[in-house]
Amino acid sequence: MSNKHKFAVLIDESTTISKSATMILYIRTSFDGMQHVTFFLDLHVELQCSNAASITLSLLQCLNKHGFSDEFIKEHFVGIGV
């Protein structure tokens, strides 16, 4: 993703039959001359809890794991959908 592009994150949070909280992360962005695209980023299994603080921490850790630096996130992250 080029440094000029903004991105948003879509989160689908669910609880398994065994009562483990999980979340699926998608990235929504656009590339030069294209309409918005949404693509799967990661399946984060077993959140510590399903409150806002835990989901935020897990989201940031996942983005870092996939090469999104904290600086890049601050400059280009524009929204979240849950």
C-alpha positions in Angstrom: 0.0 0.0 0.0 1.4 3.3 -1.0 2.1 5.9 1.7 -0.6 8.3 0.3 -3.5 5.9 0.6 -5.9 5.9 3.6 -7.4 2.7 5.0 -10.2 1.6 7.2 -10.5 -1.6 9.2 -13.6 -3.8 9.3 -13.9 -6.2 12.3 -16.3 -9.1 12.6 -16.2 -10.3 16.3 -17.8 -13.6 17.3 -17.9 -16.1 20.1 -17.2 -19.8 19.4 -19.3 -22.6 20.9 -16.5 -23.0 23.5 -17.1 -19.4 24.5 -13.8 -18.1 23.0 -14.0 -14.5 21.6 -12.5 -14.2 18.1 -12.2 -11.5 15.5 -11.7 -11.4 11.7 -10.0 -8.3 10.3 -10.5 -6.8 6.8 -8.8 -3.8 5.3 -10.7 -1.4 3.1 -8.7 1.0 0.9 -8.4 2.2 -2.7 -5.5 2.1 -5.1 -4.7 4.4 -8.0 -7.6 4.6 -10.4 -9.6 1.9 -8.6 -12.7 1.9 -6.5 -12.5 0.9 -2.9 -11.4 -2.7 -2.3 -11.9 -4.8 0.8 -9.6 -7.7 1.5 -9.1 -10.3 4.3 -6.2 -9.5 6.6 -6.3 -11.9 9.5 -8.2 -14.2 11.8 -7.3 -13.3 15.3 -8.3 -16.2 17.5 -9.1 -16.0 21.2 -9.4 -12.4 22.4 -8.6 -12.0 26.1 -12.1 -10.4 26.4 -14.5 -8.8 24.1 -14.4 -5.3 25.5 -13.3 -2.2 23.6 -9.8 -2.1 25.2 -9.0 -5.7 24.4 -10.3 -5.4 20.8 -8.3 -2.2 20.2 -5.1 -3.8 21.6 -5.6 -6.9 19.5 -6.3 -4.8 16.4 -3.1 -2.7 16.8 -1.0 -5.9 17.5 -2.4 -7.5 14.4 -1.7 -4.5 12.2 1.9 -4.3 13.6 2.3 -8.0 12.9 1.4 -7.4 9.2 3.8 -4.5 8.8 1.7 -1.5 9.6 3.9 0.7 11.8 2.4 2.8 14.5 3.4 5.9 12.5 1.7 4.6 9.4 -1.4 3.8 11.3 -1.5 7.3 12.9 -1.2 9.0 9.5 -3.4 6.8 7.3 -6.0 5.1 9.5 -9.4 6.8 8.9 -12.1 4.6 10.3 -13.4 1.3 11.8 -16.5 -0.7 11.1 -17.7 -3.4 13.4 
